[in-house]
Amino acid sequence: MESPARNLIGKGTVIKGDVESSGDIRVDGRLLGSLRSNGKIVVGQTGVVEGDLTCKQADISGVVKGILKCDELTSLKSTSKVEVDLVTKQLLIEVGAVFTGKCVMSQTPAIQTNKKE
């Protein structure tokens, strides 16, 4: 069986538009649009996402503005600054993280319920 793809939006890169990935993806650049992954989304310290995120796991160290739907664990690192409406199964917020918005703890998988028709 093939291992899932690992993708990177590098520092200094700006993408305008929606991104879909079947594997894990890391954002160290800037994404203006939605991001959907069947794996883990990592937003590094230099990463900025202005749009909706849908994933299995999220590990946020940078800036996110939009709607974040995560099937399993959402981890907000101490350097993160998020303005989101969050739907997740589990949430970990480190000291120093800035969280503005609302959070709904849900057992319903985000990836399953939001599939495009």
N, C-alpha and C positions, 0 to 999 in steps of 0.2 A: 504494500500500500504506500502511495506517495505521501510525503509529509506536506502539511498545508504551507502555502506560500507565505513568505515574510516580506513585507513591503515597507518602503521608507519614503516619506516626503521630507527631504533634507532641509537643513537650515539654509535660509536664503532663497528657497523655492516658494513661489506663490501659485496656488491652483485655485481657479475660479470655476466652480461646477461641482457636480455630485460625483462621489467616488464609491465604488462597490468592490469588496474584496472577499474571496472565499477563505482567506487565511488571516493571519495577524498583520497589523499595520501600525507603524510608528510615524507620528507627525512631529518633526522638529522645525518645520517651516510654517507656512500660513495656508490654511484652507478656508476659502469662502464658499461654503456649500455644505451639503449633507455628506455624511460618511457612514457607510453600512458595512459591517464585517460579521462573518460567521465565527470569527475568532476573537482575539483580544485587540483592543485599541489602546495604544500608549501615546499620550501627548506629553512630549518631553518639556523641559524647562523653557526652551526657546519656542515651543510650539504654540500656535494660536489657531483655534477652530471657531469660526462664526457660522454656525449652522447646526443641524440636528445630527446626533450620533446614535446609532443602533448597533449593539454588539452583545457578545457573550460575556466579556469582562472588560472593564475600563480601568486604566491606571493613569491618572491625570497629575502632571507636575507643572503644566503651563496654564494657558488661558482658554476657557471654553465658554461660549455664549450661545444658548439655544435650548434644545430639548435633548436630554440624554436618557436613552432607554437601554438598560443593561439586564441581561438574563440572570447573571450570577452576582459577582462582587464588583462594586465600584469603589475604587481607592483614590482618595484625594490626598495627595502628598503635601508636605508643609509649604511648598512653593506655589501651589495651585491657586488660581483665581477663577472661580466659576460663577456664572450667572445662568442658572439652568432650572428648568422644570425637570426633575429627576424621577424616573421610575426604575427601581432596582430591587433585587432580592435581598442583598446585603450591602451595607455602607460602612466604610472605614474612613474617618477624617482625622488626619494628623494635626497636631498642634501647629498653628501658623497658617493653615489653609484658610482661604476666604471663600465661603459658600453663601451665595445670595440666590434665593428662589424657594421652591417648595420640593418636598421629597415625598414620594408615595412608595411604601414597601409593598412589593407585589410578588406573588408566586407564579404569575402568568408570564410565560416566555415572550419577551419583546420581539425577538427575531421571528418567531412563529406567527404572532398576531399581526405583524406589520409587513408581511410579504406583499410585494407588488403583484398585481393581477396581470 
